[in-house]
């Protein structure tokens, strides 16, 4: 009986060693796979011209892309967004990201809050839209068969519709925390919240709307209204919002999108109750990546 017990223990010990080796083998094989995935993405530094200046960027090319996107900047002095581009490329999306006008290796003059200028005038938004449109033309030359889209955040909500309305190569758009209100309305709301993270704990939606409607403007310039442009666009669009946003009044923006959807515009949105203006998080990005894959397949099937 003792001999049987010893034999049983020996068998169990050998089995445990075998299992451990199997686990170790599985663990070690994942690292080369991840390395191979990253190495399979080709990068190419490029320059392209827009309104008389050269802009510099990088194209990220996976082996088997199903679509291509150009990343459109927010309001800050933004160089090319390498990490975001790599993430998208790892999901088989070809990406062009570039240094914003007047930033990094790109020519031109940066106009934004850091240098004390108003960066959401009609003139500047249209100039930035021309930059993004030139980027679209540039990536199209690399792979003419791919559906091309625009992806961006915040200020890009005014720029992307302008590009999509004027450049027929743009076939879809993804907008993180992007306004559907006018530039002047956004400023009224931003001055009202004044960066207070507890704003929505102490104010109602009615308070915010009343202020946006009646507050005198601190800047005097002609407003850009993205709804005017969105009414002329029929490409799919996805907006991702954080309900606690203190840069844009999200519920007003959603209301505008719902009105446009009633006009049969192919627009969708997702609201994240726990997020603020920064929706550059795992879940929103995953949703946007899957949405791009789905829409790209639909677009490709109709060609």
C-alpha positions in Angstrom: 0.0 0.0 0.0 2.9 2.4 0.9 4.5 1.5 -2.5 1.3 2.4 -4.3 1.1 5.7 -2.5 4.7 6.5 -3.4 4.1 5.6 -7.0 1.0 7.9 -7.1 3.0 10.8 -5.6 5.8 10.3 -8.2 3.3 10.3 -11.0 1.7 13.5 -9.7 5.1 15.2 -9.3 6.1 14.3 -12.9 2.7 15.6 -14.2 3.2 18.9 -12.3 6.6 19.4 -13.8 5.2 18.7 -17.3 2.4 21.2 -16.8 4.8 23.9 -15.6 7.0 23.4 -18.6 4.0 23.7 -20.8 3.0 27.0 -19.2 6.6 28.3 -19.5 6.6 27.4 -23.2 3.3 29.2 -23.7 4.6 32.2 -21.9 7.8 32.4 -23.9 6.1 32.1 -27.2 3.9 35.1 -26.7 6.8 37.6 -26.6 8.1 36.8 -30.1 4.5 37.1 -31.4 4.2 40.6 -29.9 7.6 41.5 -31.2 6.7 40.3 -34.7 3.5 42.3 -34.6 5.3 45.5 -33.8 8.1 44.7 -36.3 5.5 44.0 -39.0 4.6 47.7 -39.0 6.6 49.7 -41.5 7.3 53.4 -40.7 8.1 56.1 -43.3 8.9 59.7 -42.6 7.2 61.9 -45.2 6.7 65.6 -46.1 3.8 67.1 -48.0 2.9 70.7 -48.9 -0.1 72.7 -47.8 -0.7 76.4 -48.5 2.9 77.0 -49.3 4.6 75.3 -46.4 6.0 71.8 -45.9 4.5 69.6 -43.2 6.4 66.6 -41.8 4.9 63.4 -40.5 5.2 59.6 -40.4 3.1 56.9 -42.2 2.6 53.7 -40.2 1.9 50.8 -42.5 0.8 47.3 -41.3 1.2 44.3 -43.6 -2.5 43.9 -44.3 -4.3 47.2 -43.7 -8.1 47.3 -44.1 -8.3 51.2 -44.0 -6.3 54.3 -43.6 -6.7 57.3 -41.3 -5.1 60.8 -40.8 -4.9 62.0 -37.2 -6.2 65.5 -36.9 -4.8 67.6 -34.0 -6.5 69.3 -31.1 -5.8 72.9 -30.1 -2.4 72.5 -28.5 1.1 72.5 -29.9 0.9 68.9 -31.0 3.7 67.0 -32.7 3.0 63.7 -34.6 1.1 61.3 -32.3 3.4 58.2 -32.5 1.8 56.1 -29.7 -1.7 56.5 -30.9 -0.5 55.8 -34.5 1.2 52.6 -33.4 -1.9 51.4 -31.6 -4.0 52.0 -34.7 -1.5 50.4 -36.9 -1.4 47.3 -34.7 -5.1 47.0 -35.5 -4.4 46.9 -39.3 -5.1 50.6 -39.9 -2.6 52.6 -42.0 -1.9 55.9 -40.3 -0.5 59.3 -41.2 0.3 61.5 -38.2 2.1 64.8 -38.7 3.6 67.6 -36.7 1.0 70.4 -36.5 1.7 73.6 -38.5 4.5 75.5 -36.8 5.3 72.6 -34.5 8.3 70.1 -34.6 9.6 69.7 -38.1 6.6 71.3 -39.9 6.8 74.7 -41.3 4.3 77.6 -40.9 3.2 79.5 -37.9 1.4 77.8 -34.9 -1.7 79.8 -33.7 -3.0 78.6 -30.4 -3.5 79.4 -26.7 0.1 78.9 -25.7 1.2 81.9 -27.8 -1.6 84.1 -26.8 -3.6 84.1 -30.0 -7.1 83.0 -30.9 -6.8 79.6 -32.6 -10.5 79.0 -33.4 -11.1 81.8 -35.9 -12.7 80.8 -39.2 -9.4 81.6 -40.9 -7.2 79.4 -38.7 -9.7 76.4 -38.7 -9.9 76.5 -42.5 -6.1 76.6 -42.7 -5.7 73.6 -40.4 -8.4 71.9 -42.5 -6.3 72.4 -45.6 -3.4 70.9 -43.8 -5.4 67.8 -42.9 -6.8 67.6 -46.5 -3.3 67.6 -47.9 -2.4 64.8 -45.5 -5.3 62.8 -46.8 -4.1 63.2 -50.4 -0.6 62.1 -49.2 -1.7 58.9 -47.6 -4.0 58.1 -50.5 -1.0 58.0 -52.9 0.5 55.2 -50.7 -2.5 52.9 -51.0 -5.2 54.1 -53.3 -7.6 51.2 -52.7 -8.1 51.7 -49.0 -11.1 53.5 -47.4 -9.7 56.7 -45.9 -11.0 58.4 -42.7 -10.1 61.2 -40.3 -9.7 60.7 -36.5 -9.2 63.4 -34.0 -10.2 65.0 -30.7 -11.5 68.3 -29.3 -10.8 71.1 -31.8 -10.7 68.5 -34.5 -14.5 68.5 -34.2 -14.6 71.7 -36.2 -11.8 70.8 -38.6 -12.8 67.3 -39.6 -16.2 68.2 -41.0 -14.6 71.0 -43.1 -12.2 68.5 -44.6 -14.8 65.8 -45.2 -17.1 68.3 -46.9 -14.3 69.4 -49.3 -12.2 66.3 -49.9 -14.1 63.4 -51.5 -11.4 61.0 -50.5 -12.6 61.1 -46.9 -15.1 58.2 -46.4 -15.5 58.1 -42.6 -14.7 60.1 -39.4 -14.1 59.4 -35.7 -14.3 62.3 -33.3 -13.3 62.1 -29.6 -14.8 64.8 -27.3 -15.6 67.0 -30.3 -18.1 69.9 -30.3 -21.1 70.2 -32.5 -21.8 73.7 -31.1 -20.3 76.9 -32.5 -16.8 78.1 -31.6 -18.3 81.0 -29.6 -20.7 78.8 -27.7 -17.8 76.5 -26.8 -15.9 79.5 -25.4 -18.8 80.7 -23.4 -19.2 77.2 -21.8 -15.4 76.9 -21.2 -15.2 80.2 -19.5 -18.2 79.3 -17.4 -16.8 76.0 -16.1 -13.4 77.7 -15.6 -11.6 74.3 -15.4 -13.5 73.2 -12.2 -13.6 69.5 -12.2 -16.5 69.5 -9.8 -18.5 71.8 -12.1 -21.3 69.2 -12.8 -21.7 68.6 -9.0 -22.8 72.2 -8.5 -24.5 73.1 -11.8 -27.4 71.8 -13.8 -27.8 71.3 -17.5 -30.3 74.2 -17.4 -27.7 76.5 -15.8 -25.2 75.6 -18.5 -27.6 76.1 -21.4 -28.8 79.4 -20.1 -25.2 80.7 -19.8 -24.2 79.5 -23.2 -27.3 81.2 -24.7 -26.9 84.6 -23.0 -23.3 85.1 -21.8 -21.6 88.0 -23.7 -18.6 87.0 -25.8 -15.1 87.8 -24.7 -13.8 87.4 -28.2 -15.2 89.1 -31.3 -15.0 87.0 -34.4 -17.3 85.2 -36.8 -18.4 81.8 -35.3 -17.8 78.5 -37.0 -20.9 76.2 -36.8 -20.0 72.5 -37.5 -23.7 71.7 -38.0 -23.8 73.8 -41.2 -21.1 71.5 -42.6 -22.4 68.3 -41.1 -25.7 68.8 -42.9 -23.8 68.5 -46.2 -21.9 65.3 -45.3 -23.2 61.8 -45.8 -20.2 59.7 -44.7 -20.4 57.6 -41.5 -19.3 59.4 -38.3 -18.7 58.3 -34.7 -18.5 60.7 -31.8 -17.2 59.5 -28.4 -18.1 61.7 -25.4 -17.4 61.8 -21.6 -20.4 63.0 -19.7 -18.3 64.9 -17.1 -16.7 67.0 -19.9 -16.1 70.7 -18.9 -14.7 71.8 -22.2 -17.8 71.1 -24.3 -21.5 70.7 -23.2 -21.9 67.1 -24.2 -25.7 66.8 -23.8 -26.2 69.7 -26.2 -23.8 68.1 -28.7 -25.7 64.8 -28.5 -29.0 66.7 -29.0 -27.6 68.2 -32.2 -26.4 64.8 -33.4 -29.8 63.3 -32.7 -31.4 66.1 -34.8 -29.0 65.3 -37.7 -29.7 61.6 -37.4 -33.4 62.4 -37.9 -32.3 63.8 -41.3 -30.9 60.4 -42.1 -27.3 61.3 -41.4 -25.2 58.1 -40.7 -23.9 59.5 -37.4 -23.4 57.5 -34.2 -22.2 58.4 -30.7 -21.2 56.7 -27.5 -21.4 58.4 -24.1 -19.1 57.3 -21.2 -20.7 58.5 -17.9 -17.4 58.4 -15.8 -15.2 60.2 -18.3 -14.5 63.9 -18.9 -12.9 65.7 -21.9 -10.1 63.1 -22.0 -11.7 60.1 -23.8 -8.4 58.8 -25.0 -8.9 55.7 -22.9 -8.9 51.9 -23.6 -12.7 51.4 -24.0 -13.4 54.4 -26.3 -10.4 53.5 -28.4 -11.4 49.9 -28.7 -14.9 50.9 -29.8 -13.5 53.3 -32.4 -11.1 50.6 -33.8 -13.9 48.1 -34.1 -16.2 50.7 -35.7 -13.5 51.7 -38.2 -13.1 48.0 -39.2 -16.8 47.5 -39.6 -17.3 50.7 -41.7 -14.2 50.0 -43.8 -15.6 46.6 -44.7 -18.9 48.1 -45.6 -17.3 50.8 -47.7 -15.0 48.3 -49.5 -18.0 46.0 -50.3 -19.8 48.8 -52.0 -16.9 49.6 -54.3 
